[in-house]
Amino acid sequence: MRAVISLIQALLFIVSSFAVPDSNFKVWVDRAAMQVSSTTDFSFESMDAKHYQITAEEKALCRNWYNENVLSTKKPAYTFSIGGKDFRRNIDDWEFSFSKESETGAVYRGGKTTYITVSHKNSDIVATVEATIYEDNASCDWTVYVKNEGVANSPQVSGFYAIDTYLPTGKKADIYCSKGSFAEADDYEMMKSDLALLPAVFTANGGRTESFLPYFNIHGEENSTVLAVGWSGQWYTSLSQNSNGTKVKAKQQTLKGYLLPSEEVRSPLVSLTFYNSDSALKGFNTFRQYTIDCVVPEGTKQVTTTGIGVESPGVTEDQVLQNVKNIPEAWTDALDYAWVDAGWYPIRNHWGDSVGNWYADPERFPNGLGKISQLLEERGIEMLLWYEIERCCKDTQVYNDCIKHDGWLLINEENDEANVVNFANEEALEYITNLTLESLRYNSVKGFRMDSNFTPLPLWELTDEKWADGRKGITENLYVTNLYRFFDTLLEEIPGLKIDMCASGGKRLDIETARRSIPLWRSDYNCMDGEGKSKPDILQATQAQTYGISFWYPYNGTCAYVDGEYAVRTNIISCSQLLDNYDIRPHMIGNYYPLTYGGLDTSKYHAMQFDTDAQGGMALIYKRENVTDNTYLLKFNGLKSDATYEIYNYDTPDVKARRSGADLMNSGIELTIEETPKAVIMMYDIIK
């Protein structure tokens, strides 16, 4: 039976490869391929806190694998072909040299970095591997760069895999993966499936994280690994299982062509986090801690924002200044950013048809946004300002500047509002970087909200034909590489700048963007309609999305614009547009324990727990609209069995019970919840 399912799955993956990018059909086929072998309704057994700690054996497993497969001169985990000859099959044609391993944190926070130079003896191709091990987090990552150091075009580069090797999972492994963001209620739903001999294939959709996220928890019978692929373009990952372990491949889906003199291409970043446990939940929490310690920008914290208007065409400076003055004084200590969304520039009809004018509308904002920023700073708040830097509409400032230069603009022949600045072009990159810096500085912006409402892959492919001599994937590779350079330059040039990666609500989520940003708006499913109304199922969708994305992203944000206590408590997330429950949200940056999966089923309870070092935490229990059972048995996870905890309802903090950690995890505590719907918050603290 499993063989039949695998065959059906493989056929669906083939159909997906021919589907039109950014289409409902491709997303449906991608997800259907996984659904034939997967389940979304699974649970994790409770374990003592000590079982979630990283062990010396796990650190050693990571170090040994890294030494043998990344710092290797025999059969490295990565590979590529030059002129049709595979690197690993002809490894004697290459000369290796290794830098000294760096001190911890010299290159990446918490990591020790080694640079491997691999020089081709028969051409001017040089590969450089930037490899880092994060020993305290049992994690490692690497990126491969291939450069033509000659004066003539290189032989063809193809088959460029960031990873193409086996992971030591044993003969059987399960995979946990998440849906991406397609502005649907089930965005980020977690799926579990066993791996088979035929590969399970995952790709971006049109260059965006719509079908799946590029994160995979591979839970093996011997060892287990969390795999993250960092590529903000058309990434490709395949996973299969045989007696050697789990076969893993990851790359930019298509890259094939010669390199110009001095031209360089790179692989996606590959990150591996190793763990050993009967529970895959240990892997998720080990990975979460690794991202907090070593990946997200230094200084990242839970963020609270509030909107101060602008999106409506007629909003003026005086109105926005008044909105700033109306922010209650009691909010200012907890409020990080005032959110100015689209429409602050000159607009013709609506916010979307004038993108590319990155200066404040002089009629409505004669002083730019400087007065607004100044007033916010006086109140201890910074401005979060919306941009969509890549896209430009016809006859806007950016369009008119770029159209004068060959290769600066990716022209969309079918839509005047969807032209794109060609980040693959060095001069265009320099132009748009300087323009963005000038705008950020002039408006005193400390929060850069980066949106991108277009499908890049078709434009990249057209540009390969028009400007790159038909070299497949070269535009994408240079574009994505320079996009990271763009973000890095902004962060270097503007001290304290934070980037919010919006991208149509969660459509550019990968570990490379996680190094530079956090997503404050994770799904456009939460957008209101033209009449200012939210979708009827927005509350259960928001709860389910928090449940799903929290496996990977400790820092994430959204808002369900519905009134009432139940709605407010649905909006308890690490990065919120509401100040409510600000005091307990820091727990969401600790370990995550999903308790009861309700999905979108309003007849089921939905519950999750967030914990801070087994010292304290909270459980969020949602009794949904059609739940008929007035009792819920709350069983905690990740506590210290031999410790005593005080547990209490957030609404009645003076009424406390004392129970052992073992009792709270094994027997649990029965809650009586008569009101429907109702969101109950149960708090706990260790007794020292």
N, C-alpha and C positions, 0 to 999 in steps of 0.2 A: 504493500500500500504506500509506504514512504517513497518507493521508487517512482510510482505513478504521480504522486504529488510533486516530486522533484522535477519530473518531466514537464508537467503542466506549468510549474513555476518557471522553468527554463524557457519554455515557449513564450510565456508572458514577458519575460525579460527581453527576448528577441523582438517581440512586437513593440515594446517600449523604445528600443533603440531606433526604430523607424518613425516614431511618433513626432508630431510637431512640437517643438519646445514651447514652454509656457502655456500648454493647452490643458484643459480639463481632462482630456482623454489620456494624455501621458501620465498625469498624476494618478488618475484612476487605475491605469494599467500597472504603474510602479507599485502602488499600494496593494492592488489585487494580487500581484505576484507574491508578496509577503503574506498576505492574509490567508492564502490557501494552506500555509503550513504553520501559522502562528496563532497565538491567543493574546488577548488583552486583559483577560481576567485571571490574574495570578496574585499570589501573596508571598510574603517573606516571613519566615519564622523569627521570633524574638531571640536576640542573643545578648549576652552580657557585654558591657562596654569594652571589656578587655579584648573581646574577639574582633572589635573594629579597629584596634590599634595596629599600626604597621609593625611587622616583626622583623627581626634580624634576618630570618630566612628569606623573606620577601625582598628585602634590600639586596641580599646576596644574589637572589634569582635575577633581579634587574641588572645588577652589575655584571654578572657572568654573561647574560644574554647580550648585553650592550658590548662587552669586550669581544665576544665571539662573532657577532653579526653586524656591528656597526664599525668598530675599530678593527676591522678584519682586512687582511690582504689575500685571503683565499676565496671566500664566497660571501661578499658583503650582502646585506639585506636589500640594497638598492641595485639598480642596473639600468643600462641604456645601450643603444646600438649606434655605432659610428660607421657610416658607409656600409650598412647591412651586417656588420660584424658585432656580435653581442659582447659587451664588456666582460662579463663574467666567464664566458666560454673561451675568451682569448686574453685572460688576465695577465699572461706573461708579456703581453704587448704594452703593459702599463707599469709605470713606476710610482710607488707610494712614498709619501713623506708625511710625518705627523708632527704637529706642534706639541709643546708641553701642555698637559692639562692645566687649565687656568685655576686660579683660586676660586673658591665658592663666591658666586655673585659678581664676578668680574665682567661677565657678559650678560647673563640672565639671572634674575633674582633666585637664589637658592641652588643654582646649578654650577657645575664644573664643565667648561667647554674645551673641546679639542677641535682643531682644524686639520682636516686630512686633505692633502693635495695629491691628486692622481693625474699624472701626465702621460699622454699618449706618445709612445716612442716613434710612431710613424706618421704623425700629423701634428698640427699646432693646437689640438684640443686639450684643454686642461679642465678637469673637474675638481671642485672644491666642496667638501662636505663639512658643514657646520654642525657638530654633534655635541649635545649637552646631556649630562646625567644629573638628576636631582635625587641624590642618594637618600636623603631623609624622607622623601616622598615615594620611593620605589618607582621612579618614573624616568624616562629618557625621551629625547626627541632629536630629530635631525632634518636638515634640508640639504639638497644636492644642487650645486650650481655647475653648469657646463658652459665653457667660454671658448670662443675661437680667438686665440692669441696670434694668429697669423695675419698676413697682408692680403690673402685671397679668400674667397668663399670656402667654407669648410665642406667636408663630406656631409652627407645627410645624417641628421640626428633623428632617431626614432626609438620606439619601445622604451620610453623614458619613465621608469617606475620608481617612485619614491620608496616603495617597499614591494618586494616580490619574494616572499620567503614563508617559512613555517613558524608558527608559534607553538610552544611546548604544552599544548592543552591536553594531550592524551588522545585516545581514539574516539572520544565523544565530547561534543561541546554544544552548548546552547548559545544563542545570540539574543541580546536585548538591543533593540533599536527604536528610534522615535520618528514618528511622522514629522515633517517640517511644517512650515507655515503656508497655508493656502487660503487664509482668511476664512476658515471653516471652524465650526464648533469643536471638532475633534483635533485641532492643531496640537502637536506635540504628544499625541497618544503613544504610549509605550507598547511595543509589541515584542513577544517572546517566541522564538522558534528554534528548533534543533537544526544544526547544520548537516548538510549531506554532501555526497561526492560531487554532484553537480553544483556549480557555484551559485550563490545568491549574489545578485548584482545590484548595486546601489549607485545612482548618479544624481547630480544636480539636474534641475529642470530649466533649461535655457540659461544656465549660469547662476541659478538662484536656489536657495535651500527650501524648496517647496515640497517635493515628494518626501524626502527624508532629511534628517540632520546628519552630518558626517561624523557621528559619534557611535561607537559600538562597544558593548560590554560582552566579551567572549568568555563565557563561564565554562571551563573545562573540567573534566574529571580528575586531572592531575594538577594543572596550573591554570590560572585565569589572567586575562589581560583586558584592559580598557584601551581601545584604539580610537584616536582622534585624528582626523585628516584636516589640515589647515590649507584651504584653497578657496578663495572667494570668486570662483568661476565655475567652469564645468568639470567638477571633480568626478572621479570614478573610483569605486571600491568593490572588490569581489572577495567573497569568503566561501571556503569549502572545507570539507572535513575528510580526512582519511587516516590511515594508521600512523602516519608521520606527525599528525597534529592538525592544526588549522592553517590552511593555506590562505595567505593574505596578499592581496594586490591592491595598490592604490597609486593613482597618477592623475595628471590632467588628462581628460578623456582622449583628446586628440592633439598630438604634437608631432609634426613630421616635416622636416625641411632642413636645408643648409643654414648655417649661421654666417652672417656678414663678418668681416674683420672687426674685432673687438666686441662683437655682439655676444651677449650672455643670456641663457635661459635658466630657469630654476624649476625644481620639483615642488609639489606641495610639501608642507611641513608634515611629518609623521610623529605622533606622540604615542607612547606606550606607557601604561601604568600597570604594574604587576601586583597580583595578590593571590593568596591561597585561602579559600573558605568554602564551606558548604553553601554559603549564601552569596548570591551575586550582589546583594545590597552592600556588602563590604567593599566591593569594587567601585560602586557608585560613590560611596562616601570617601574612599581613598582618593578617587579622581576629583571630587568636589574640593577636598582639602588641598590637593595639588594645585588646582586652578587658583584658589585663594592665596596660597603661599607663593606661587611661582609664575602665574600666567597673567591674571588681570593686572591692569596698571597699578603701580604702587600708589597707595593712598586711596584706593577704591573703598567706598563704604556704602551703606544703605543710603539712598537718596530720596528726598521728599521734594516734590515740585507742586506748583500751582499755576494755573493758566491766568494770564492777564490780558488776553484778547489780541486781536489784530486780524484774524483770518477773514472777517467780514470786510468787504471793500471800503466801507465808509468810515471805519474806525480811525480816529485822529490821535495825535500826540497828547492832547489835553485829556482825552478819554482814557488813554492808557495810563497816563500819570495819575489820574484819579483812581484807577483800579489799583495802582501800587499803593497809594495813600490809604485805600480801603482795606489793605491786608491787616488783620488784627495784630496788635502788638504781641499778643500771646502766642502767635504762630512763629514769630521770627526766629526764635532759638532753634526750632526744629526744621525750619524751611531752608532748603539749599538753593533751589533755583525757582525763578519766575519764568514760565514757559511762554515764549512768543513763537507762535506757529506760523504757517505759510501765509503770505499775503502782505508782508511788510514793505515790499518793493512796489514799484509802479505796476499796476495790473490793468489789463484791457477789459476782460469780462469776468474772469474768475482766477483763483490763485494758480491754477495749473497751466494757463495759456500764456504766462509771462515769465516763466522760470528762465533765468539767465540774466536778469537784472539784479545784481547783488549790491544794490544800494537802496537806502530807505526812500520811499516815495516822497519827493520834495514838497509836494502839495500837502500831504497829511503829516509829514514828519520833517519840517524845515530844518531841524537841528540834527538830522539823522536819528539814531536811537540813543545818542549820548546822554541826553537829559534823563531818559528812562533808566539807563544803566546806573547813572550817578545817584538817582533817588533810591534805586534798589540797594546799591552799595551802602548808602547811608543807613539803610535798615538792616544791613547784614545779610543781604540776599544777592545772589549772582544771577545773570541772565543766561537762559538757555534759548538759543536762537536757531530756528529751522533754516536749513539750506538743502538744496538738491543740486549740488555743484556739478555733477556729471552731465545732467540733461540741460539742454537749452532750446528754447522755442525760436522760431524764425523771427528775425528783426529785433532781437534783444541784444543787450550789450555784448554778452559772450559770443553769441552767434555772429554778430557783425565783425567782432575782432578776429574770430577764428576762421571765418569763411575766406578771409584774404590770403590764407596760407594753405598751400597744398598739404594734405595729411593731418591737419589739426582737428578736423571735424569728421565724425562718423555720421554721414547724412542719412536720415530716414526718408526715403522717397515717398513713403505712404502716409507719413504723419509729420506735419510741420512742427508739432509740439514735442517730438521725440528724437531730436538730433542729440548727439552725444560728443562731448569733448574727448578727443583721442588721447587718453593717458599713455598709450603706447608710444606716442611721439614725444621725444624729450623736450622740444621747444614748447609744445602745447602744455606739457606737464609744468614746466617752469612758469608759463603764463598763468595758468589756473591756480597754481600754488601761491604765487605772489598776489593775485587778485583776492584770493580767499584770506590770506594773512592781512592784507590791507583792510578788508571789510571787518574781520574779527577785531582788529585793533581799533579801528575808527569807532566801532560800536561798543567797545569794552566788553566783548563777549568772553565768558569763561566756560560756557557749556555749548558745545558745537553739536547740533542735532543733524545727523547725516542721513538724509533720505535718498532713495533711488527708485523711481517708479517707472522702470523700463526693463525689458528683457535684453540683456547684452549679447548673448551668444550669436543671434543672427547677424548683428552688426559687426561683430568681430570676424565672423566668417566672410562676410562681404568685403571687409577691409583686407583680409588675407589675399583676396583675388585682385583687389584694386591697387593696393599699395605695397604688398609684400610678395609679389611674384608667385602667388599661389601656395606659399609655404603654410601648411595647415597648422592652425593653433598658435602661430607666432604672435599675432596681434593680441590674443587673449593672454598669453604668457607675459608679454611686456606690459600690457595694460594692468594686469593684476599685481605684478611686481611693483610697478610704479604707483599703484593705488596705495600700497603699504608705505612706500616712500613718502607719499603725500601726507598720510596720517602721521607718520613719524616726524616729518618736518613741522607740521602744525604743533605737535606736542613739544618739540624741542624749542620752537621759536616763541611760544606763548606759555610762560610758566603757569602751572596750575590748571591748564586747559583740560577739560574732560570731554570725551566724545560719546555721544549717544548714538548707537548704531540702529537706526530705524529701518530703512530699506523696505518700504511697503509693509512694515510690521513683521520683522523676523525672517526676512528672506536673504539675509547675508550673515548667517550665524555659523561660525567655524572657529577653530582654536587660534588662527592667525588674527582674526578680527577681535577675538577675546583678549588678545595681548594688548589691544589698543583702545578698547571701548567696552561699554555695557549696553544692553538693549533695554531702554526705558519704555519702549512700545513694542511688545512681542508679537502682536497679531492684529491685523486690521479688522478682524471679526468684531472687535470691540468698538469700531467706529460707529457713530450714530448716523442715521439716514438724513436726507435733506430736510426733514421736518424736526430734527433734533430728537429722534426716538431711538432707543436701543432695541436690539433684536429680542424677541420674546423669551428666548432661552439663554440670554446673555449671562445669567448668574451661574447656572450649572456649567456652561461652557468655560467661564472664567475659573471656576473651581477646578474643573478637569484639566485646564491648561496649566494651572499652577502645579497640580499633581504631576503632570508630565514633564514640564520643562525643568522642574526642580531636581530631577535626576542629574542634570548636566550643568545648569546655570544657577549658582547661588544668588547672583545679582541679576534680577530681571524685573520688569515693570509693566503695568497696564492700568486700566481703570474701567470698571463697569458703571456707567452713568445711570444709576438707579438709586432712588432714595430708600431709606429705612435701615434699621440695624442689621438685618440679614444681608443686605447689599453691602453695607459698610464692612462687615466682617468677611464677606466674599473677597473684598479688595485688600485683605491682609496679605501683602507681598513685601519682599525686601525693599523694592523701590516703588514708592507709591505716590499718587497724586492726592492722597488724603493724609491728614495728620492723625486721624484716629488710630488708636492702638500703636502709636509711635514707640511706646515704652517696651513693647514685647517683640517688635519686629527684628531686633538684633539676633534673636534666636534663629532666624531663618538663614543666617550665615554659618550656622554650625552643621551638624549631621542632619540628614534628612531620612525620615522613616515613614514611608507610605503605610497606612494602617488598614484602610478599607477602601477598595476601589468601587466607585459608583459610576464612573464614566459620565454619560449624559442621561442615565436612567434616573428619573426623579422619584422612582419608587424605592431607591436604595440610599442608605447612608453613604456619605463620602467623608473620609477622615485621613488626616496626615499629621505627623509629629515632627517638630523641629527642636533640636537639642544642642546645648552648649556644653561640650566636654563632660557630659553625664552629671554636670553640677546643677543644671536646671533647664527648663524648656517649656514647651507648650504643645498641646494637641488641639487641632481645629476639627471639630465634629459638625458636619452639616446634615441636619435632618431636613431632607428635601420635601418638596410640595406634596408628593404622593406616598410618602413613607407612612405606613400604618402602625408600625411597631413603636411604642412609646419608650422602649428601653434600648439602650446601646451598651454593650460590654466593651469597655475601653481597656485594651491591653497595650502597654507601652513597649518600647524597644530601646536597646542600647543603654540601659541603666546599669548601675553597679549593684549586683545581686545582694551583696552583703552590707549595703548602705541603707540608711533610713531616709525617706523623703517625706516632705510635707506636700500634700496635693490639695488644690482648692480651685473652685470655680472663679474665673476672672471677675464675675459680677458680684461675688460674695467673698472677698478676700479674707474676711475675718473668720470664716468657717473653714477650718483646716482639719485634714485627717493625716495621720502618720502611718506609713506603710513601708515595708521593706521593698527594695528594688526587685527582688525575686518575686515577691507577691504581686507587685504591680505588673510584672511582665507575664507571669504564669496564670494567676487567677484573675487579675485585672480588677476593675472597679465598675460596677453597674450604674449607669446613669439613667435617670428617669427624665425624659424630655417630652412634655405633653404638648407644648406649642408647636405648630407646624405652619410654615417652615421655621426653623430655628437654627442659629449657629451658636454652638457652645464652645467656649475656650477654657480648657482645663490647664492650669499652670502647676508646675512642680519645682521644688528646690531641695537640694540635698541638705541634710542636717549635719553640720560639721562638728 
